Amino acid sequence: MASGRRPNFLVIVADDLGFSDIGPFGGEINTPNLDKLAKDSILFTDFHAAAACSPSRAMIMTGTDHHIAGLGNLIEWTNISGQNDPNGTMSTAVQRGMPGYEGYLNERVVALPELLRDAGYHTFMSGKWHLGLTPERSPKARGFQRSFAHLPACSNHYAYEPQLEGADKIPDFMTMSYIALHSEDGEYIRKLPDGWYSSDGYGDKMLRYLKDWMECGEDDDDRPFFAYLPFTAPHWPLQAPQEYIKKYRGVYDEGPEALRQKRLQRLKDLGMVPKDVEPHPVIADEVKAWEELSDEERANSCRAMECFAGMVEAIDANVGKITKYLEDVGELDNTFICFLSDNGAEGAAYEAYPIVQSNMLQHLQKYYNNHIDNLGNGDSFIWYGPRWAQAATAPSRLYKAYTTEGGVRVPYMMKPPAAFRGGIQGGSVTHQFATVMDLAPTILDMAGVAHPAPTYQGREIVAMRGKSMVPYLAQQAETIHEKNFIQGWETCGRAACRRGDWKIVFIPKPKGPERWQLYNLARDPGEVHDLAEQEPARLKELLKLWDLYVLETGVVPLSPDLGNWMAAMEEQMPENAWIEYEYWKDGARDDPARFTKAIPRFQRRVSAI
C-alpha cells in the first residue's frame, strides 16, 4: 500500500437497532464480525442520532440538521397524521409543504457523496435510502456512482406481497410498509432476484461493487472509495432466515424484564454505564405485563424476539462479508469503518393504534400466517413491542420516535484508518458526546475535502453543523464538541434541547406529561428525576436555547408549547396527499410517471421568537 494514500470509507447503518443489542454493547446476540471490528474501534456511549430513521439519514448525508435538509419529519408521518400517534389525535398537517419538510434531500444541502465524487472518490451504496422516491431524488442524483437502493421507509424483507381478493385493499397504515421498492443507479427495479432477503441482498451487492472497484482500479494507486451500507433490518416486519432464528430458541423465555436486567449488568461490567445508574422505569401501559400473558402469548412474544435476534445476526454475517474482503485485498487498515443505528429500538405497540385497529389487524389475519411456527418467514408480519424495546434502550427512557435518550442515543463504533488512529487504543470506550452530524465533517476532513458552503454548483447551501472528530483522534483536542455544546431534537411533536450535561425534554401524553422537563444527564442518565421545579432559572435558559434551535433549523412546531406555533392552512388539511410518487397504488410500478405528482409548497417566515 502506497504511503500517503487517501483513506477509504465504509459507513454501516442498522435500522431500529437498540443500544445494547450487539455484542460489543452488552448484547447476547451472536455478532462475531462486529465483535472483531470492535477490537480495532472506539466505542461511543454518548453518541446521538435523530429519533427516527430518515431524519438521521439526512444528517449522515449532509452533516446538518434534518429540519434544514428536508426531512423535518418522516414524510410518511407528515402524510398521514395517525401514523405515529398512539392517541390518534395529533395532526401533522401544519408541516405539510413547508420548507424542510419536503420528504427528500432538498436543494439547501450538498450531500457527502457529491463532494467525495467530485474529489475523485468512487462512491457507492447498497441498502436503505429513504431520502426520496423519484429518480430526481435518488442516490444517483445525490452523488452515488453506483447504487442499489431501498427507497421507502420499510418493506417486507423477502419482498412478499399478498394477492388481494375481490375489493380488498391494503390498509392505509401498510401502504408504504410492505412493497420492497428499489432502484439501481436511478432506475426502478421491477422485480428483485429470486430468493431475495434484504440483508443478504445488500451485503452481496456491496461486495460486488467493491470487487468491481478493485478490478477497474488496478492501474490507479489513488482509487479510494466511499461506501454506504444502510440495512433495512432489524426494522419490522421481523423476518429472518430460520437458520438464524432457531439459534435463539429458549434464550428469551424469561421475558423482557429478565433480559433488561442482564443487559444492564453487562453494560455496567463493560464500563458503558455507571455501576450505580438508576434506569428509567419501563413505560408500556398499552400492553399487558409479562405476568398477565397466557402461555401462548408469552411463546409468541419470545418468538418475536428470537426473530429480531436472527435479523441482527444476519446483519453481522453480511458485515463480515465486507470486512473479510477488505482484509483479503489489503484495504482494511486504510479504511475508516463505522457502525451505528439510526435511532433507538422500535417500541411502538401498533396493535394499540387506532389506525391499525381499524382494519389492519383483520388484513394480517387474512393475508399473513402469524402462527408461531411460521414467524420470521416472508408471509408473517409482526413487531415486538415496547417491553422488548426498553430492554435494549435501558437504562434510558423510552425508545424510537421519542426525544428522550432511549430514542436518540444509539450504539456507535468507529475504526479510524491507520493514518488517523492517533494514540487511541482499539476496543476503548469513550463517553464523548457526538452526533450523526459529525460523520460528514470527519470524513471530509480525513479525505482532505473542504465543504463548499455557502454555494455549490451555483446554488446557495448551508454549512455543516457537525464537528470533525479528527482533532480528538489526534489528541489535539480533549473533546469533540465544546464543553457546553448545544444540541436540539424534534420529531413529530416530541422535543429536547441539551447544553452540556443538562437537557430539557417535551413528551406529549400519554408517554409524557406534555410539559417541559429538566434533567442532569451526568447524574441521571435515565432521565428519571425531573428538576424543572427545583431549577427554574436553568429551565428558562434552556427554553431560550430551544427557541434559538427552532429559529435556526426551521422546526414547524406541532404544539404551542414548542415555540411559534401556527394553525394549519386549509390547503394543508388533505390526508395522504403529500408523497411525490404513490408507488403503492394499482399500476404505479408499471407506469411511475402517471403516479408521480408535484407537491404544493408553502412558505413560513419566522424572524424572531
C-alpha positions as CSV (number, residue, x, y, z in Angstrom):
1,M,0.0,0.0,0.0
2,A,1.4,3.4,-1.0
3,S,2.1,5.7,1.8
4,G,0.0,8.9,2.0
5,R,-2.9,7.3,0.1
6,R,-6.3,8.8,0.9
7,P,-8.4,6.6,3.1
8,N,-11.5,4.6,2.1
9,F,-14.7,5.0,4.0
10,L,-17.4,2.4,4.9
11,V,-20.5,3.7,6.8
12,I,-22.8,0.9,8.0
13,V,-26.2,1.7,9.5
14,A,-28.7,-0.7,11.1
15,D,-32.4,0.2,11.2
16,D,-34.0,0.4,14.6
17,L,-31.2,-1.4,16.4
18,G,-31.3,-0.9,20.2
19,F,-28.3,0.4,22.2
20,S,-27.4,-3.0,23.8
21,D,-28.4,-5.4,21.0
22,I,-25.0,-6.2,19.7
23,G,-22.2,-8.0,21.5
24,P,-19.8,-5.0,21.8
25,F,-22.5,-3.1,23.6
26,G,-23.6,-5.9,26.0
27,G,-25.9,-7.9,23.9
28,E,-26.3,-11.7,23.9
29,I,-27.0,-11.8,20.1
30,N,-24.2,-13.6,18.2
31,T,-22.3,-10.9,16.4
32,P,-18.7,-12.2,15.9
33,N,-17.9,-9.9,13.0
34,L,-18.9,-6.8,14.9
35,D,-17.1,-8.1,17.9
36,K,-13.9,-8.4,15.9
37,L,-14.4,-4.9,14.4
38,A,-14.9,-3.5,17.9
39,K,-11.4,-4.7,18.9
40,D,-10.0,-2.1,16.5
41,S,-12.6,0.5,17.1
42,I,-13.6,3.2,19.6
43,L,-16.9,2.6,21.2
44,F,-19.1,5.6,22.0
45,T,-21.6,5.7,24.8
46,D,-22.9,9.2,24.3
47,F,-23.5,9.2,20.5
48,H,-26.8,10.5,19.2
49,A,-29.0,10.4,16.2
50,A,-32.4,11.8,15.5
51,A,-35.4,10.0,17.0
52,A,-36.3,8.3,13.7
53,C,-34.9,6.9,10.5
54,S,-34.9,9.3,7.5
55,P,-34.1,12.3,9.7
56,S,-30.9,10.5,10.9
57,R,-30.0,9.5,7.4
58,A,-30.4,13.1,6.2
59,M,-28.0,14.2,8.9
60,I,-25.5,11.4,8.0
61,M,-25.6,12.5,4.3
62,T,-25.2,16.3,5.0
63,G,-23.7,17.0,8.4
64,T,-26.5,19.3,9.2
65,D,-29.9,19.2,11.0
66,H,-32.6,17.2,9.3
67,H,-35.1,20.1,9.6
68,I,-32.8,22.0,7.3
69,A,-32.1,19.2,4.9
70,G,-35.7,18.3,4.0
71,L,-36.6,15.6,6.5
72,G,-38.1,17.6,9.3
73,N,-40.3,14.7,9.9
74,L,-40.7,11.3,8.2
75,I,-42.8,12.1,5.1
76,E,-44.9,9.0,6.0
77,W,-45.8,10.6,9.3
78,T,-46.4,14.0,7.8
79,N,-48.6,12.5,5.0
80,I,-51.0,10.7,7.4
81,S,-51.4,12.1,10.9
82,G,-52.1,8.9,12.7
83,Q,-49.0,7.1,11.5
84,N,-47.0,7.9,14.7
85,D,-49.6,8.9,17.2
86,P,-50.8,6.4,19.9
87,N,-53.8,8.7,20.6
88,G,-54.8,9.0,17.0
89,T,-55.4,12.7,17.6
90,M,-52.1,14.5,16.7
91,S,-52.2,16.3,13.4
92,T,-49.1,16.9,11.3
93,A,-51.0,19.0,8.8
94,V,-49.2,22.2,9.7
95,Q,-45.9,20.7,8.5
96,R,-47.1,19.7,5.0
97,G,-45.5,21.5,2.1
98,M,-43.3,23.6,4.4
99,P,-39.6,24.2,3.8
100,G,-37.5,21.5,5.5
101,Y,-40.4,19.0,5.3
102,E,-40.1,18.1,1.6
103,G,-39.5,14.4,2.4
104,Y,-36.3,14.3,0.4
105,L,-32.8,15.8,0.5
106,N,-33.6,19.4,-0.6
107,E,-31.6,22.0,-2.6
108,R,-30.3,23.7,0.6
109,V,-27.8,21.0,1.2
110,V,-25.0,19.3,-0.6
111,A,-24.7,15.5,0.0
112,L,-21.5,13.9,1.2
113,P,-21.2,11.5,-1.8
114,E,-21.5,14.5,-4.1
115,L,-18.4,16.1,-2.6
116,L,-16.4,12.9,-2.4
117,R,-17.3,12.1,-6.0
118,D,-16.2,15.5,-7.1
119,A,-12.9,14.9,-5.3
120,G,-12.2,11.7,-7.2
121,Y,-13.7,9.1,-4.8
122,H,-15.6,6.1,-6.1
123,T,-19.0,6.3,-4.4
124,F,-21.5,3.5,-4.0
125,M,-24.3,2.4,-1.7
126,S,-26.4,-0.6,-1.1
127,G,-29.4,-0.6,1.2
128,K,-32.0,1.8,2.6
129,W,-32.1,5.3,1.1
130,H,-35.4,6.8,2.4
131,L,-34.4,10.3,1.2
132,G,-36.6,10.5,-1.9
133,L,-38.7,8.2,-4.1
134,T,-38.2,9.6,-7.6
135,P,-35.1,9.3,-9.9
136,E,-34.5,13.1,-9.3
137,R,-34.2,12.4,-5.6
138,S,-32.3,9.1,-5.9
139,P,-28.8,8.2,-4.6
140,K,-27.5,8.6,-8.2
141,A,-28.8,12.2,-8.2
142,R,-27.0,12.9,-5.0
143,G,-23.5,11.7,-5.8
144,F,-23.5,7.9,-5.8
145,Q,-22.0,6.5,-8.9
146,R,-23.3,3.0,-8.2
147,S,-26.4,2.4,-6.0
148,F,-28.8,-0.3,-5.2
149,A,-31.4,1.5,-3.1
150,H,-34.4,0.6,-1.0
151,L,-36.4,3.8,-1.5
152,P,-39.2,3.8,1.2
153,A,-39.2,3.6,4.9
154,C,-39.6,-0.2,5.2
155,S,-40.9,-3.2,3.4
156,N,-41.2,-7.0,3.5
157,H,-37.6,-8.3,3.8
158,Y,-38.5,-11.2,1.5
159,A,-40.4,-9.0,-1.0
160,Y,-43.5,-11.0,-0.3
161,E,-46.7,-9.3,-1.4
162,P,-50.2,-10.8,-0.7
163,Q,-52.5,-11.3,-3.6
164,L,-55.7,-9.4,-2.7
165,E,-59.1,-10.9,-3.2
166,G,-62.1,-9.1,-4.6
167,A,-62.5,-5.5,-3.5
168,D,-59.9,-5.8,-0.6
169,K,-57.4,-3.1,-0.3
170,I,-54.1,-2.6,1.6
171,P,-54.8,-0.8,4.9
172,D,-53.6,2.8,5.0
173,F,-51.0,2.0,7.6
174,M,-49.5,-0.7,5.4
175,T,-49.5,1.0,2.1
176,M,-45.9,2.3,2.5
177,S,-44.5,-0.6,4.6
178,Y,-44.9,-3.8,2.5
179,I,-43.6,-3.1,-1.0
180,A,-39.9,-3.6,-1.5
181,L,-39.4,-0.7,-3.9
182,H,-35.9,-0.5,-5.1
183,S,-33.8,1.4,-7.8
184,E,-30.4,0.7,-9.2
185,D,-28.4,3.6,-10.5
186,G,-31.5,5.7,-10.6
187,E,-33.7,3.2,-12.5
188,Y,-36.6,1.4,-10.8
189,I,-36.3,-2.3,-10.3
190,R,-39.5,-4.1,-11.3
191,K,-38.6,-7.5,-9.7
192,L,-36.0,-8.4,-7.1
193,P,-33.9,-11.6,-7.6
194,D,-35.4,-14.9,-6.6
195,G,-34.6,-15.9,-3.1
196,W,-34.3,-12.3,-2.0
197,Y,-33.7,-11.5,1.7
198,S,-32.9,-7.8,2.4
199,S,-29.6,-8.0,4.4
200,D,-28.1,-10.7,2.2
201,G,-29.1,-8.8,-0.9
202,Y,-27.5,-5.6,0.3
203,G,-24.3,-7.4,1.5
204,D,-23.9,-9.2,-1.8
205,K,-24.5,-6.1,-3.9
206,M,-22.0,-4.1,-1.8
207,L,-19.4,-6.9,-2.2
208,R,-20.0,-6.8,-6.0
209,Y,-19.4,-3.1,-6.1
210,L,-16.2,-3.4,-4.1
211,K,-14.9,-6.2,-6.4
212,D,-15.7,-4.1,-9.5
213,W,-13.9,-1.2,-7.8
214,M,-10.8,-3.4,-7.3
215,E,-10.9,-4.7,-10.8
216,C,-11.2,-1.3,-12.5
217,G,-8.6,0.4,-10.4
218,E,-5.6,-1.8,-10.8
219,D,-3.6,0.9,-12.6
220,D,-4.7,3.7,-10.3
221,D,-2.8,3.8,-7.0
222,D,-5.1,6.6,-5.6
223,R,-8.5,5.0,-6.0
224,P,-10.3,5.4,-2.7
225,F,-13.9,4.6,-2.2
226,F,-16.8,5.9,-0.1
227,A,-19.3,3.0,0.6
228,Y,-22.6,3.4,2.4
229,L,-24.3,0.2,3.6
230,P,-27.6,1.0,5.4
231,F,-29.6,-2.1,6.2
232,T,-33.4,-2.2,6.4
233,A,-33.1,-4.7,9.3
234,P,-33.9,-5.1,12.1
235,H,-36.9,-2.8,11.3
236,W,-40.3,-4.6,11.4
237,P,-41.7,-6.8,10.0
238,L,-39.5,-9.1,12.0
239,Q,-38.2,-11.6,9.4
240,A,-35.0,-13.5,9.1
241,P,-33.8,-16.9,7.7
242,Q,-34.8,-19.7,10.0
243,E,-31.2,-20.8,10.4
244,Y,-30.6,-17.7,12.4
245,I,-33.9,-17.6,14.3
246,K,-33.6,-21.2,15.6
247,K,-30.3,-20.4,17.3
248,Y,-32.3,-18.3,19.9
249,R,-34.9,-20.9,20.9
250,G,-35.3,-20.5,24.7
251,V,-32.9,-17.6,25.0
252,Y,-35.7,-15.1,25.8
253,D,-38.1,-17.4,27.7
254,E,-37.7,-15.5,31.0
255,G,-39.2,-12.4,29.3
256,P,-38.2,-8.8,28.6
257,E,-37.6,-7.7,32.2
258,A,-35.1,-10.5,32.7
259,L,-33.3,-9.5,29.5
260,R,-33.3,-5.9,30.6
261,Q,-31.6,-6.7,33.8
262,K,-29.0,-8.9,32.1
263,R,-28.2,-6.3,29.5
264,L,-27.9,-3.6,32.2
265,Q,-25.5,-5.6,34.2
266,R,-23.4,-6.3,31.1
267,L,-23.3,-2.6,30.3
268,K,-22.0,-1.9,33.8
269,D,-19.4,-4.6,33.5
270,L,-18.2,-3.1,30.2
271,G,-17.9,0.4,31.8
272,M,-20.6,1.8,29.4
273,V,-22.9,3.0,32.1
274,P,-22.2,3.9,35.8
275,K,-22.5,1.0,38.2
276,D,-25.0,2.9,40.3
277,V,-27.1,4.1,37.3
278,E,-30.8,4.3,38.0
279,P,-32.7,3.0,34.9
280,H,-35.9,4.7,33.9
281,P,-38.9,2.5,34.7
282,V,-40.5,0.7,31.7
283,I,-43.4,2.6,30.2
284,A,-45.8,0.1,28.5
285,D,-49.3,0.7,29.8
286,E,-50.8,0.0,26.4
287,V,-49.8,-3.7,26.5
288,K,-50.2,-6.4,29.1
289,A,-47.5,-7.1,31.7
290,W,-45.4,-10.2,31.1
291,E,-47.0,-11.9,34.1
292,E,-50.5,-11.3,32.7
293,L,-49.8,-13.0,29.4
294,S,-51.1,-16.5,28.7
295,D,-48.6,-19.2,27.9
296,E,-49.4,-18.9,24.2
297,E,-49.0,-15.1,24.3
298,R,-45.6,-15.5,26.0
299,A,-44.4,-18.0,23.5
300,N,-45.4,-15.8,20.6
301,S,-43.7,-12.8,22.2
302,C,-40.5,-14.7,22.8
303,R,-40.5,-15.9,19.2
304,A,-40.8,-12.3,18.0
305,M,-37.6,-11.5,20.0
306,E,-36.0,-14.6,18.5
307,C,-36.8,-13.3,15.0
308,F,-35.3,-9.9,15.9
309,A,-32.1,-11.6,17.1
310,G,-31.9,-13.6,13.9
311,M,-32.2,-10.3,11.9
312,V,-29.3,-8.8,13.9
313,E,-27.1,-11.9,13.3
314,A,-27.9,-11.7,9.6
315,I,-26.6,-8.1,9.6
316,D,-23.5,-9.3,11.3
317,A,-22.9,-12.0,8.8
318,N,-23.1,-9.5,5.9
319,V,-20.8,-7.0,7.6
320,G,-18.4,-9.9,7.9
321,K,-18.6,-10.5,4.1
322,I,-17.4,-6.9,3.5
323,T,-14.7,-6.6,6.2
324,K,-13.2,-10.0,5.2
325,Y,-13.0,-9.0,1.6
326,L,-11.3,-5.7,2.5
327,E,-8.9,-7.6,4.7
328,D,-8.2,-10.1,1.9
329,V,-7.3,-7.4,-0.6
330,G,-5.2,-5.4,1.8
331,E,-7.6,-2.4,2.2
332,L,-8.9,-2.9,5.7
333,D,-6.2,-0.9,7.5
334,N,-6.7,2.1,5.2
335,T,-10.5,2.1,5.6
336,F,-12.5,4.1,8.0
337,I,-15.4,1.9,9.2
338,C,-18.2,3.0,11.4
339,F,-21.3,1.1,12.6
340,L,-24.4,2.7,14.1
341,S,-28.1,2.6,14.5
342,D,-30.3,5.3,13.0
343,N,-32.4,5.7,16.2
344,G,-33.4,3.8,19.4
345,A,-35.1,0.5,19.4
346,E,-38.6,0.5,17.9
347,G,-41.1,0.1,20.8
348,A,-44.4,1.0,19.3
349,A,-47.3,-1.2,20.2
350,Y,-49.0,-0.8,16.8
351,E,-51.9,-3.1,17.8
352,A,-53.0,-0.2,20.1
353,Y,-53.0,2.4,17.4
354,P,-56.5,3.5,16.1
355,I,-55.2,3.5,12.5
356,V,-54.1,-0.1,12.9
357,Q,-57.1,-1.3,14.9
358,S,-59.5,0.0,12.2
359,N,-58.7,-2.7,9.6
360,M,-55.0,-3.7,9.5
361,L,-55.3,-6.5,12.1
362,Q,-58.0,-8.1,10.1
363,H,-55.9,-7.8,7.0
364,L,-53.0,-9.5,8.7
365,Q,-55.2,-12.4,9.8
366,K,-56.5,-12.9,6.2
367,Y,-53.3,-12.5,4.2
368,Y,-50.4,-13.4,6.5
369,N,-49.6,-16.5,8.5
370,N,-48.6,-15.4,12.0
371,H,-48.7,-18.9,13.5
372,I,-45.8,-19.3,15.9
373,D,-44.1,-21.9,13.6
374,N,-44.2,-19.5,10.7
375,L,-42.9,-16.3,12.4
376,G,-39.9,-14.9,10.7
377,N,-40.9,-16.1,7.2
378,G,-41.9,-13.8,4.4
379,D,-45.6,-14.3,4.8
380,S,-45.5,-13.4,8.5
381,F,-45.8,-9.8,9.8
382,I,-45.0,-8.9,13.4
383,W,-43.3,-6.4,15.7
384,Y,-42.1,-6.9,19.2
385,G,-43.4,-4.0,21.2
386,P,-42.4,-1.7,24.0
387,R,-41.1,-4.1,26.6
388,W,-38.5,-5.8,24.5
389,A,-37.5,-2.4,23.1
390,Q,-36.9,-1.0,26.5
391,A,-34.8,-4.0,27.4
392,A,-32.5,-2.7,24.6
393,T,-32.6,1.0,25.4
394,A,-32.1,0.6,29.2
395,P,-31.1,2.5,31.3
396,S,-32.6,5.2,29.0
397,R,-36.2,6.4,28.8
398,L,-38.5,5.2,26.1
399,Y,-37.4,4.3,22.5
400,K,-37.6,5.3,18.8
401,A,-39.7,8.4,17.9
402,Y,-39.1,10.0,21.3
403,T,-36.5,12.6,22.0
404,T,-35.6,11.0,25.3
405,E,-32.3,9.3,25.5
406,G,-33.9,5.9,24.6
407,G,-35.0,7.4,21.3
408,V,-31.8,9.3,20.3
409,R,-28.8,7.6,22.0
410,V,-27.5,4.9,19.7
411,P,-24.6,2.4,19.6
412,Y,-21.7,3.8,17.6
413,M,-18.3,2.3,17.0
414,M,-15.6,3.7,14.7
415,K,-12.4,2.2,13.3
416,P,-10.2,5.0,12.1
417,P,-7.9,4.4,9.1
418,A,-4.3,3.7,10.1
419,A,-3.1,7.2,9.4
420,F,-5.7,8.7,11.8
421,R,-5.6,6.3,14.6
422,G,-3.5,8.5,16.8
423,G,-2.9,7.3,20.4
424,I,-6.4,5.9,21.0
425,Q,-6.4,2.2,21.6
426,G,-8.7,-0.1,19.7
427,G,-11.5,-1.5,21.9
428,S,-11.6,1.6,24.1
429,V,-14.8,3.1,25.4
430,T,-15.3,6.9,25.2
431,H,-18.1,8.9,26.9
432,Q,-17.6,11.8,24.5
433,F,-20.7,13.5,23.2
434,A,-21.1,13.2,19.4
435,T,-23.9,13.0,16.8
436,V,-24.5,11.6,13.4
437,M,-23.9,15.2,12.1
438,D,-20.2,14.7,12.9
439,L,-19.8,11.9,10.4
440,A,-19.7,14.1,7.3
441,P,-17.2,16.7,8.7
442,T,-15.0,13.8,10.0
443,I,-15.0,12.0,6.6
444,L,-14.4,15.2,4.6
445,D,-11.5,16.1,7.0
446,M,-9.9,12.7,6.6
447,A,-10.4,12.9,2.8
448,G,-8.9,16.4,2.6
449,V,-12.0,17.8,1.1
450,A,-13.4,21.2,2.0
451,H,-17.1,21.8,2.3
452,P,-18.1,24.4,-0.3
453,A,-20.7,26.4,1.7
454,P,-22.1,28.9,1.1
455,T,-22.5,27.8,-2.6
456,Y,-22.4,24.5,-4.6
457,Q,-22.8,24.4,-8.3
458,G,-24.4,27.8,-8.4
459,R,-26.9,27.4,-5.7
460,E,-26.9,28.5,-2.1
461,I,-26.3,25.8,0.5
462,V,-26.0,25.7,4.3
463,A,-22.8,24.9,6.2
464,M,-22.4,21.7,8.3
465,R,-23.5,21.9,11.9
466,G,-21.4,18.8,12.9
467,K,-17.8,18.7,14.1
468,S,-14.8,16.8,12.8
469,M,-13.6,14.1,15.1
470,V,-10.1,14.3,13.7
471,P,-8.6,16.7,16.3
472,Y,-9.9,14.4,19.0
473,L,-8.5,11.3,17.4
474,A,-5.1,13.1,17.0
475,Q,-5.3,14.0,20.7
476,Q,-5.1,17.7,19.7
477,A,-8.4,18.3,21.5
478,E,-9.8,16.9,24.7
479,T,-13.4,16.8,23.4
480,I,-15.2,16.6,20.0
481,H,-17.7,19.3,20.9
482,E,-17.1,22.3,23.3
483,K,-17.9,21.6,26.9
484,N,-21.2,23.5,26.9
485,F,-22.3,22.4,23.4
486,I,-25.9,23.0,22.4
487,Q,-28.0,20.3,20.6
488,G,-31.7,20.2,19.8
489,W,-34.0,17.4,18.7
490,E,-37.6,17.4,17.4
491,T,-39.6,14.6,15.9
492,C,-43.4,14.6,15.5
493,G,-44.1,17.0,18.3
494,R,-41.6,15.4,20.8
495,A,-38.7,17.7,21.6
496,A,-35.5,18.2,23.5
497,C,-32.6,20.6,23.9
498,R,-29.3,19.8,25.6
499,R,-26.5,22.0,26.8
500,G,-23.6,20.1,28.2
501,D,-25.0,17.7,30.9
502,W,-28.3,19.5,31.1
503,K,-31.3,18.5,28.9
504,I,-34.9,19.6,28.7
505,V,-37.5,17.2,27.2
506,F,-41.1,17.7,26.0
507,I,-43.1,14.5,25.6
508,P,-46.8,14.7,24.8
509,K,-49.3,12.5,26.6
510,P,-49.7,9.5,27.1
511,K,-45.9,8.8,27.2
512,G,-45.1,12.1,29.0
513,P,-46.7,14.9,31.0
514,E,-46.9,17.2,28.0
515,R,-44.8,19.9,29.6
516,W,-41.1,20.6,29.6
517,Q,-39.0,18.5,32.0
518,L,-35.4,19.1,33.1
519,Y,-32.6,16.5,33.7
520,N,-29.0,16.4,34.6
521,L,-27.7,13.5,32.5
522,A,-24.4,13.3,34.3
523,R,-26.2,12.4,37.5
524,D,-29.3,11.0,36.0
525,P,-28.7,9.3,32.6
526,G,-32.0,7.5,32.8
527,E,-34.0,10.8,32.9
528,V,-35.8,9.7,36.0
529,H,-35.7,12.8,38.2
530,D,-37.3,15.9,36.7
531,L,-35.6,19.0,38.1
532,A,-37.8,21.6,36.4
533,E,-39.3,22.9,39.6
534,Q,-36.0,22.9,41.6
535,E,-34.1,24.7,38.8
536,P,-36.5,27.2,37.2
537,A,-33.7,29.5,36.1
538,R,-31.9,26.7,34.3
539,L,-35.1,25.6,32.7
540,K,-35.7,29.1,31.4
541,E,-32.2,29.3,30.0
542,L,-32.6,26.0,28.1
543,L,-36.0,27.1,26.8
544,K,-34.3,30.2,25.2
545,L,-31.8,27.8,23.6
546,W,-34.7,25.7,22.3
547,D,-36.3,28.8,20.7
548,L,-33.0,29.5,19.1
549,Y,-32.8,26.0,17.7
550,V,-36.3,26.3,16.3
551,L,-35.3,29.6,14.6
552,E,-32.0,28.3,13.2
553,T,-33.3,25.0,11.8
554,G,-36.9,25.8,10.8
555,V,-38.8,23.4,13.1
556,V,-42.5,23.7,12.5
557,P,-44.0,23.0,16.0
558,L,-47.0,20.7,16.5
559,S,-47.8,22.3,19.8
560,P,-47.9,25.9,21.2
561,D,-45.5,24.7,23.9
562,L,-42.8,24.2,21.3
563,G,-42.5,27.7,20.0
564,N,-44.0,30.0,17.4
565,W,-47.0,27.7,16.7
566,M,-49.4,28.3,13.9
567,A,-52.6,26.5,12.8
568,A,-52.6,24.6,9.5
569,M,-53.9,26.2,6.4
570,E,-56.9,24.8,4.6
571,E,-54.6,23.8,1.8
572,Q,-52.6,21.6,4.2
573,M,-55.6,19.6,5.5
574,P,-55.9,16.8,3.0
575,E,-54.6,13.5,4.3
576,N,-52.5,11.0,2.3
577,A,-51.7,13.5,-0.4
578,W,-48.1,14.6,0.2
579,I,-45.8,12.0,-1.3
580,E,-44.4,12.6,-4.8
581,Y,-44.6,9.0,-6.1
582,E,-47.6,7.0,-4.9
583,Y,-45.9,3.7,-5.8
584,W,-48.4,1.6,-3.7
585,K,-51.3,2.3,-6.0
586,D,-52.5,-0.2,-8.6
587,G,-50.5,0.2,-11.8
588,A,-48.0,2.6,-10.2
589,R,-44.9,0.4,-10.6
590,D,-45.8,-0.2,-14.3
591,D,-46.2,3.5,-15.1
592,P,-44.3,5.6,-12.4
593,A,-44.7,8.8,-14.3
594,R,-48.5,8.7,-14.2
595,F,-48.4,8.3,-10.4
596,T,-45.8,11.0,-9.7
597,K,-47.1,14.4,-8.9
598,A,-45.8,17.9,-7.9
599,I,-46.5,18.6,-4.2
600,P,-47.7,22.1,-3.2
601,R,-45.0,24.1,-1.4
602,F,-45.7,26.9,1.1
603,Q,-43.5,29.4,3.0
604,R,-43.3,30.1,6.7
605,R,-41.1,33.0,7.8
606,V,-40.1,33.5,11.4
607,S,-37.8,36.4,12.2
608,A,-37.9,36.1,16.0
609,I,-39.4,34.1,18.8
